[in-house]
Amino acid sequence: MIMMTQQKLDHVSLLNIDEVGEYLNMNKRTLYSYVQKGIIPHIRLGKGKKGPIRFDINHIDKWIDANTNNYVE
């Protein structure tokens, strides 16, 4: 298990699939599906569809905000 601390996140802009999975509490299969469908913001390094996938933490936070309803109990 990867331990992501807030201090580490303050210095890191791009996360790999394992790190963003831990950050969002989502499994890799779901994340890969979201990437394939264009649901979650991501960056492909290199050329084509075989390059490593990275996630900008700032874009992920904005994506969460945009997809969060204002329901409060």
C-alpha positions in Angstrom: 0.0 0.0 0.0 1.3 3.5 -0.9 1.0 6.0 1.9 0.2 9.4 0.4 0.6 12.2 3.0 -0.6 15.7 2.6 2.9 16.9 2.8 3.9 14.6 -0.1 0.9 15.7 -2.1 1.9 19.4 -1.7 5.2 18.6 -3.6 3.8 16.2 -6.2 1.8 17.3 -9.2 1.5 14.1 -11.2 0.3 10.8 -9.7 0.5 7.4 -11.2 -2.4 5.0 -11.3 -1.6 3.4 -7.9 -1.3 6.8 -6.2 -4.5 8.3 -7.7 -6.3 5.0 -6.8 -5.3 5.5 -3.2 -6.1 9.2 -3.2 -9.6 8.5 -4.6 -10.1 5.1 -2.9 -10.8 3.5 -6.2 -9.4 0.3 -7.7 -7.1 0.3 -10.8 -9.6 -1.5 -13.0 -12.2 1.3 -12.5 -9.6 4.0 -13.1 -8.4 2.3 -16.3 -12.0 2.1 -17.4 -12.5 5.8 -16.6 -9.4 6.7 -18.6 -10.5 4.6 -21.6 -13.9 6.3 -21.6 -12.4 9.8 -21.0 -14.3 10.2 -17.7 -11.3 11.2 -15.6 -8.7 13.8 -16.5 -5.4 12.2 -17.3 -2.1 12.6 -19.2 -0.5 10.0 -21.4 3.3 10.3 -21.5 5.0 9.2 -24.7 3.3 8.4 -28.0 0.1 6.5 -28.6 -2.1 4.5 -26.2 0.8 2.6 -24.7 2.4 5.4 -22.8 2.3 5.6 -19.0 -0.7 7.3 -17.6 -0.4 10.2 -15.0 -2.9 12.3 -13.2 -2.4 15.9 -12.3 -3.6 16.2 -8.7 -5.0 19.7 -9.4 -7.1 18.5 -12.3 -8.3 15.6 -10.1 -9.4 17.9 -7.4 -11.3 20.1 -9.9 -12.9 17.0 -11.4 -14.1 16.0 -7.9 -15.5 19.4 -7.3 -17.3 19.5 -10.7 -18.8 16.0 -10.0 -19.9 16.6 -6.4 -23.5 17.4 -5.8 -24.3 19.9 -3.0 -26.3 17.4 -1.0 -25.8 17.8 2.7 -27.5 15.8 5.4 
